[in-house]
Amino acid sequence: MEFNSLTSTYTLANGNKIPCVGFGTWQSEDGDEAYNAVLSALKNGYRHIDTATAYENEESVGRAINDFLRESGLSRSELFITTKLWNADHGYEATKKAIDLSLKKMNLDYLDLYLIHWPNPLKFRDCWEEANAGSWKAMEEAYDEGKLRALGLSNFRQHHIEALEKTAKIAPMVNQLMVCPGQAQRELCEFSRKRGMIIEGYSPMGTGKIFSSEEMQALSKKYGRTIAQICIRWSLQEGAIPLPKSVHEERIIENAKVFDFELEKSDCDLIAGLTGLEIRQNRNPDEAPF
């Protein structure tokens, strides 16, 4: 699929459009840091913002969104806003409350996408399948009420998806996974796509350690692009929506300049297969200690 700008879109299973690049806010501190980063991203053309209850910055992200809409004159429908259900709030009743609380914190009438952040939290390890089913039911009801425009998953592996399918009336539309150099997760991505899901790739730079890679430094020289731009472009060509994060305006702008070059397939495969990188490894959600 060819994309030419930050406003190019995929089409979700329900027909809604999702921009091909999102702006990530993980590790953006609540307050001025998250507010200024999101406002800068929106002013520089990003239309897709990703946050989560666990990031503890929904209020600042929401404030930036609402200030931007007031200042720009754009309509709410021109933005795509995502947040996620945190581990402590799994189950039907808790999820209903969590959705309403996120909407209140962000001062929004609806969310474009709501995700279950982790499939098997420590708190629900003995009953994770039942807890996810309850959460999904609450999400489906919020979807029917117009509070949520799309429903999805994050960090779900094949057996988690298959378990959810036993009771879900609305099929998940997104699976947000850690997709970065050395961690392409191609098999899981393909499984998710066959179930009708769009793939989002968080931590596209592997949380920053990628910049010490000799292979990535060589590719940066070959293409005349920054390593960050190489990573984001690679995610796009992998068919994943990258969610780059920065709190520096010059990098926010730089990270958007990925539509006027293309990586060779051999280089995409090289990036996917990199080993020995000092990056945060993708956690096994059945073993994560939270």
C-alpha positions as a Python dict, from the first residue, in 0.01 Angstrom:
ca = {
    (1, 'M'): (0, 0, 0),
    (2, 'E'): (133, 341, -97),
    (3, 'F'): (120, 635, 140),
    (4, 'N'): (227, 991, 67),
    (5, 'S'): (157, 1188, 385),
    (6, 'L'): (67, 1175, 755),
    (7, 'T'): (-298, 1195, 656),
    (8, 'S'): (-289, 888, 430),
    (9, 'T'): (-505, 619, 584),
    (10, 'Y'): (-583, 252, 623),
    (11, 'T'): (-946, 147, 633),
    (12, 'L'): (-1055, -42, 944),
    (13, 'A'): (-1292, -338, 926),
    (14, 'N'): (-1589, -112, 1009),
    (15, 'G'): (-1502, 135, 733),
    (16, 'N'): (-1347, 402, 954),
    (17, 'K'): (-1016, 554, 846),
    (18, 'I'): (-698, 543, 1056),
    (19, 'P'): (-392, 755, 964),
    (20, 'C'): (-86, 555, 858),
    (21, 'V'): (144, 717, 1119),
    (22, 'G'): (51, 788, 1479),
    (23, 'F'): (219, 1002, 1742),
    (24, 'G'): (315, 804, 2051),
    (25, 'T'): (310, 946, 2403),
    (26, 'W'): (453, 663, 2614),
    (27, 'Q'): (706, 807, 2862),
    (28, 'S'): (589, 1164, 2791),
    (29, 'E'): (545, 1305, 3139),
    (30, 'D'): (204, 1440, 3232),
    (31, 'G'): (198, 1818, 3234),
    (32, 'D'): (389, 2050, 3006),
    (33, 'E'): (601, 1778, 2845),
    (34, 'A'): (311, 1567, 2714),
    (35, 'Y'): (100, 1875, 2638),
    (36, 'N'): (369, 2050, 2434),
    (37, 'A'): (471, 1733, 2250),
    (38, 'V'): (116, 1654, 2139),
    (39, 'L'): (41, 2015, 2048),
    (40, 'S'): (361, 2031, 1843),
    (41, 'A'): (274, 1706, 1665),
    (42, 'L'): (-73, 1829, 1576),
    (43, 'K'): (56, 2165, 1456),
    (44, 'N'): (306, 1982, 1234),
    (45, 'G'): (52, 1763, 1060),
    (46, 'Y'): (5, 1455, 1275),
    (47, 'R'): (-360, 1360, 1302),
    (48, 'H'): (-331, 1033, 1495),
    (49, 'I'): (-247, 1047, 1868),
    (50, 'D'): (-188, 739, 2083),
    (51, 'T'): (-198, 736, 2462),
    (52, 'A'): (-305, 497, 2741),
    (53, 'T'): (-436, 506, 3094),
    (54, 'A'): (-106, 351, 3203),
    (55, 'Y'): (92, 644, 3060),
    (56, 'E'): (-74, 871, 3319),
    (57, 'N'): (-88, 1161, 3075),
    (58, 'E'): (-442, 1143, 2935),
    (59, 'E'): (-538, 1481, 3084),
    (60, 'S'): (-244, 1664, 2924),
    (61, 'V'): (-291, 1484, 2593),
    (62, 'G'): (-660, 1572, 2594),
    (63, 'R'): (-589, 1934, 2682),
    (64, 'A'): (-350, 1963, 2387),
    (65, 'I'): (-605, 1806, 2154),
    (66, 'N'): (-883, 2042, 2262),
    (67, 'D'): (-659, 2350, 2251),
    (68, 'F'): (-544, 2257, 1902),
    (69, 'L'): (-900, 2209, 1779),
    (70, 'R'): (-998, 2549, 1917),
    (71, 'E'): (-696, 2725, 1768),
    (72, 'S'): (-694, 2549, 1430),
    (73, 'G'): (-1065, 2545, 1357),
    (74, 'L'): (-1040, 2180, 1253),
    (75, 'S'): (-1326, 1949, 1342),
    (76, 'R'): (-1288, 1664, 1590),
    (77, 'S'): (-1356, 1418, 1305),
    (78, 'E'): (-1023, 1511, 1145),
    (79, 'L'): (-829, 1360, 1437),
    (80, 'F'): (-786, 997, 1538),
    (81, 'I'): (-740, 949, 1913),
    (82, 'T'): (-653, 621, 2087),
    (83, 'T'): (-627, 523, 2450),
    (84, 'K'): (-606, 187, 2628),
    (85, 'L'): (-755, -10, 2914),
    (86, 'W'): (-503, -73, 3190),
    (87, 'N'): (-447, -403, 3366),
    (88, 'A'): (-621, -316, 3694),
    (89, 'D'): (-948, -242, 3512),
    (90, 'H'): (-1022, -570, 3333),
    (91, 'G'): (-1371, -713, 3364),
    (92, 'Y'): (-1711, -578, 3262),
    (93, 'E'): (-1795, -323, 3531),
    (94, 'A'): (-1439, -194, 3577),
    (95, 'T'): (-1397, -146, 3202),
    (96, 'K'): (-1721, 55, 3175),
    (97, 'K'): (-1591, 289, 3444),
    (98, 'A'): (-1244, 307, 3285),
    (99, 'I'): (-1385, 411, 2947),
    (100, 'D'): (-1591, 688, 3102),
    (101, 'L'): (-1297, 805, 3311),
    (102, 'S'): (-1067, 827, 3007),
    (103, 'L'): (-1329, 1027, 2819),
    (104, 'K'): (-1365, 1260, 3118),
    (105, 'K'): (-988, 1303, 3163),
    (106, 'M'): (-940, 1380, 2795),
    (107, 'N'): (-1255, 1595, 2775),
    (108, 'L'): (-1371, 1410, 2464),
    (109, 'D'): (-1716, 1289, 2358),
    (110, 'Y'): (-1574, 979, 2193),
    (111, 'L'): (-1251, 791, 2125),
    (112, 'D'): (-1160, 673, 1777),
    (113, 'L'): (-996, 357, 1908),
    (114, 'Y'): (-991, 182, 2245),
    (115, 'L'): (-756, -109, 2311),
    (116, 'I'): (-713, -373, 2580),
    (117, 'H'): (-352, -291, 2667),
    (118, 'W'): (-239, -637, 2787),
    (119, 'P'): (-415, -972, 2750),
    (120, 'N'): (-304, -1143, 3070),
    (121, 'P'): (-235, -906, 3361),
    (122, 'L'): (-87, -1043, 3680),
    (123, 'K'): (-405, -950, 3871),
    (124, 'F'): (-617, -1171, 3643),
    (125, 'R'): (-369, -1444, 3558),
    (126, 'D'): (-600, -1718, 3683),
    (127, 'C'): (-902, -1589, 3491),
    (128, 'W'): (-764, -1376, 3208),
    (129, 'E'): (-992, -1521, 2941),
    (130, 'E'): (-1307, -1444, 3140),
    (131, 'A'): (-1176, -1098, 3234),
    (132, 'N'): (-1102, -1013, 2869),
    (133, 'A'): (-1446, -1133, 2765),
    (134, 'G'): (-1605, -902, 3023),
    (135, 'S'): (-1393, -608, 2914),
    (136, 'W'): (-1476, -670, 2550),
    (137, 'K'): (-1850, -680, 2626),
    (138, 'A'): (-1822, -342, 2797),
    (139, 'M'): (-1627, -208, 2501),
    (140, 'E'): (-1886, -340, 2257),
    (141, 'E'): (-2160, -162, 2450),
    (142, 'A'): (-1960, 163, 2450),
    (143, 'Y'): (-1910, 115, 2075),
    (144, 'D'): (-2285, 75, 2023),
    (145, 'E'): (-2340, 391, 2232),
    (146, 'G'): (-2097, 591, 2015),
    (147, 'K'): (-1839, 643, 2289),
    (148, 'L'): (-1585, 431, 2098),
    (149, 'R'): (-1553, 432, 1720),
    (150, 'A'): (-1329, 124, 1692),
    (151, 'L'): (-1216, -160, 1919),
    (152, 'G'): (-882, -334, 1932),
    (153, 'L'): (-611, -517, 2117),
    (154, 'S'): (-253, -460, 2222),
    (155, 'N'): (15, -722, 2287),
    (156, 'F'): (-231, -1004, 2214),
    (157, 'R'): (-76, -1324, 2084),
    (158, 'Q'): (-255, -1590, 1882),
    (159, 'H'): (-399, -1786, 2176),
    (160, 'H'): (-527, -1466, 2339),
    (161, 'I'): (-702, -1364, 2018),
    (162, 'E'): (-856, -1708, 1969),
    (163, 'A'): (-985, -1703, 2329),
    (164, 'L'): (-1150, -1363, 2280),
    (165, 'E'): (-1315, -1477, 1957),
    (166, 'K'): (-1522, -1731, 2152),
    (167, 'T'): (-1745, -1457, 2294),
    (168, 'A'): (-1677, -1139, 2093),
    (169, 'K'): (-1968, -1010, 1886),
    (170, 'I'): (-1753, -740, 1725),
    (171, 'A'): (-1421, -861, 1586),
    (172, 'P'): (-1108, -670, 1694),
    (173, 'M'): (-1002, -413, 1434),
    (174, 'V'): (-644, -344, 1549),
    (175, 'N'): (-360, -531, 1718),
    (176, 'Q'): (-93, -296, 1852),
    (177, 'L'): (236, -480, 1891),
    (178, 'M'): (601, -399, 1949),
    (179, 'V'): (728, -383, 1590),
    (180, 'C'): (1082, -257, 1555),
    (181, 'P'): (1417, -360, 1404),
    (182, 'G'): (1499, -713, 1517),
    (183, 'Q'): (1141, -767, 1632),
    (184, 'A'): (922, -775, 1323),
    (185, 'Q'): (677, -1031, 1468),
    (186, 'R'): (580, -1114, 1110),
    (187, 'E'): (397, -1438, 1190),
    (188, 'L'): (176, -1276, 1457),
    (189, 'C'): (117, -974, 1234),
    (190, 'E'): (2, -1198, 951),
    (191, 'F'): (-225, -1399, 1181),
    (192, 'S'): (-382, -1074, 1306),
    (193, 'R'): (-431, -943, 954),
    (194, 'K'): (-606, -1263, 850),
    (195, 'R'): (-849, -1192, 1136),
    (196, 'G'): (-922, -850, 982),
    (197, 'M'): (-695, -643, 1204),
    (198, 'I'): (-471, -350, 1113),
    (199, 'I'): (-127, -368, 1278),
    (200, 'E'): (10, -80, 1482),
    (201, 'G'): (377, -91, 1578),
    (202, 'Y'): (480, 74, 1903),
    (203, 'S'): (841, 161, 1995),
    (204, 'P'): (945, 174, 1626),
    (205, 'M'): (1297, 274, 1729),
    (206, 'G'): (1324, -3, 1987),
    (207, 'T'): (1309, 258, 2268),
    (208, 'G'): (1619, 434, 2139),
    (209, 'K'): (1898, 175, 2154),
    (210, 'I'): (1881, 123, 1779),
    (211, 'F'): (2100, 428, 1720),
    (212, 'S'): (2411, 234, 1826),
    (213, 'S'): (2358, -34, 1558),
    (214, 'E'): (2636, -40, 1296),
    (215, 'E'): (2395, -187, 1041),
    (216, 'M'): (2146, 93, 1096),
    (217, 'Q'): (2422, 353, 1079),
    (218, 'A'): (2527, 208, 742),
    (219, 'L'): (2169, 223, 614),
    (220, 'S'): (2141, 583, 733),
    (221, 'K'): (2442, 672, 517),
    (222, 'K'): (2313, 469, 221),
    (223, 'Y'): (1976, 643, 211),
    (224, 'G'): (2084, 982, 344),
    (225, 'R'): (1824, 961, 619),
    (226, 'T'): (1833, 953, 997),
    (227, 'I'): (1815, 618, 1171),
    (228, 'A'): (1477, 722, 1312),
    (229, 'Q'): (1345, 789, 961),
    (230, 'I'): (1479, 451, 845),
    (231, 'C'): (1296, 280, 1134),
    (232, 'I'): (967, 457, 1066),
    (233, 'R'): (988, 393, 692),
    (234, 'W'): (1063, 26, 761),
    (235, 'S'): (749, 0, 978),
    (236, 'L'): (541, 148, 698),
    (237, 'Q'): (681, -99, 448),
    (238, 'E'): (618, -383, 694),
    (239, 'G'): (252, -283, 682),
    (240, 'A'): (246, -155, 1039),
    (241, 'I'): (134, 187, 1159),
    (242, 'P'): (440, 330, 1338),
    (243, 'L'): (388, 531, 1658),
    (244, 'P'): (706, 738, 1693),
    (245, 'K'): (742, 940, 2011),
    (246, 'S'): (947, 1252, 2078),
    (247, 'V'): (924, 1559, 2299),
    (248, 'H'): (1152, 1765, 2071),
    (249, 'E'): (982, 1960, 1793),
    (250, 'E'): (1269, 1926, 1548),
    (251, 'R'): (1254, 1547, 1578),
    (252, 'I'): (875, 1543, 1562),
    (253, 'I'): (903, 1723, 1228),
    (254, 'E'): (1193, 1508, 1109),
    (255, 'N'): (1009, 1184, 1192),
    (256, 'A'): (728, 1282, 954),
    (257, 'K'): (960, 1306, 653),
    (258, 'V'): (938, 942, 550),
    (259, 'F'): (722, 950, 239),
    (260, 'D'): (973, 1045, -29),
    (261, 'F'): (1202, 742, -20),
    (262, 'E'): (1173, 364, -16),
    (263, 'L'): (1386, 93, 138),
    (264, 'E'): (1498, -198, -75),
    (265, 'K'): (1338, -530, 18),
    (266, 'S'): (1676, -678, 109),
    (267, 'D'): (1731, -393, 353),
    (268, 'C'): (1385, -443, 504),
    (269, 'D'): (1470, -809, 563),
    (270, 'L'): (1807, -713, 710),
    (271, 'I'): (1637, -475, 954),
    (272, 'A'): (1376, -735, 1049),
    (273, 'G'): (1643, -993, 1123),
    (274, 'L'): (1888, -781, 1322),
    (275, 'T'): (2021, -955, 1631),
    (276, 'G'): (2224, -848, 1929),
    (277, 'L'): (2053, -512, 1954),
    (278, 'E'): (2042, -354, 2297),
    (279, 'I'): (1671, -283, 2285),
    (280, 'R'): (1396, -358, 2531),
    (281, 'Q'): (1279, -704, 2442),
    (282, 'N'): (916, -771, 2366),
    (283, 'R'): (763, -904, 2687),
    (284, 'N'): (573, -1232, 2704),
    (285, 'P'): (229, -1110, 2821),
    (286, 'D'): (170, -1439, 3003),
    (287, 'E'): (478, -1380, 3218),
    (288, 'A'): (501, -1000, 3254),
    (289, 'P'): (509, -905, 3625),
    (290, 'F'): (227, -650, 3606),
}
